């Protein structure tokens, strides 16, 4: 498992400023979609407030996947993918466009 502090910081920035010191436990997983090649990743969940204005209110779990860099010494700045629009899964976007991300992945982790 490789989750650098920079990756965690980037993920927490995306999730919201209320989560200052969260930990994500990840495990090896496979990202899959019918008719597309699978991808190896480290997957876990991050619990965040459903309403950022009510950090003590209802919590929701966000799926997180980290596709590790191919380099043994990845650069400290990962690529964070976010798929816009309702109903769009970022994992699907990554798998559909995976060949386009391979040059980036040589030296950087990709956070989905």
N, C-alpha and C positions, 0 to 999 in steps of 0.2 A: 504494500500500500504506500503510495506516494502522494501526499497532499501537502504541498508547501504552504507556508503562511501567506504567501502572495495569492495563491489560488483561493484560500479561505477568505482572505480580505476581499478579493474581487467578488466572490460569491456573496459574501455578506453585504457588500455594497449594492449588489443587484437585489438582494432580498429586502433590504431596508436598513436605515440607520439605527433602528431600535435594537437590533441584534448585535451587541457589541462583542460578546465573547461566547459564541456558540461553537460547539464541536460537532463535527459530522463523522460518524463512523461509516466507513465504506467497506465494501467487499467486492471481489471480482464478479463481473456480470457480463452478459452479452446483450448488446442492443440489437433488436431484431425488427424487421418489417417484412411482410410478404413480398416475394419477388426481388429482394435486394440482399446483397451480401451482409452478413452480420459484422459487428465490430466489438472488440474487447474493450472493457472499460472498468472503472471502479465506481460503484453505485451506492447511493445512500439517500437519506431523506433529511431535510432541514425543516424544523418546526418554526413557523412564523405566525405573527398575529394576522387574522383574516382582515382586520381593520387596523391599518397603521396608526390611526388616531386613538386606538384603544389597545395598547400593548398587553394589558392584562386580560383581555377578552378571549373570545374563541380563537383557537389555534388551528392552523391547517398545515399539512405536511407537503413540502415541495420535493419532488423527485429531483435528484442531482446525479449527473454522470460526469466523470472525469475520464476523458480519453487521453492516456498518457503520451507524452512526447516520445519520439523514437530515440532521441539523444539520451545518454546516461546522465548528462548534465544540462537539463533543459534551461532555457532562458527564464528569468524570474517573472515575466509578464505573460500570463496565459491569455488565450483567446476565449472570451465569454460569448456564447451564442444565445440569442434570444429570438424566438419566432413570434412575430406580431400577429394579431388577429385572433378572434375567438376560434377555438377548436383546433388550432395548429400546434402540433407537438414538435418541440425542438429536436427531439431524438429522430423523428421522421425526416425533418429538414436535413440534419447531419447525414443520415444514411443516404438520402437522395443525392446530396451534393458532396459526398465523401471524397471523391477524387480531387475536387477543387480545394479541399482543406489539407490534403496530404503534404504539400510544400510547407505549410505553416506548422503542421504537426511534427515535422522533422526536428524542430527546436523548441516547440512550445506545447504545453498541455492545452487541451481544449475542454472547457467547462460547458456542460449542457444542462 
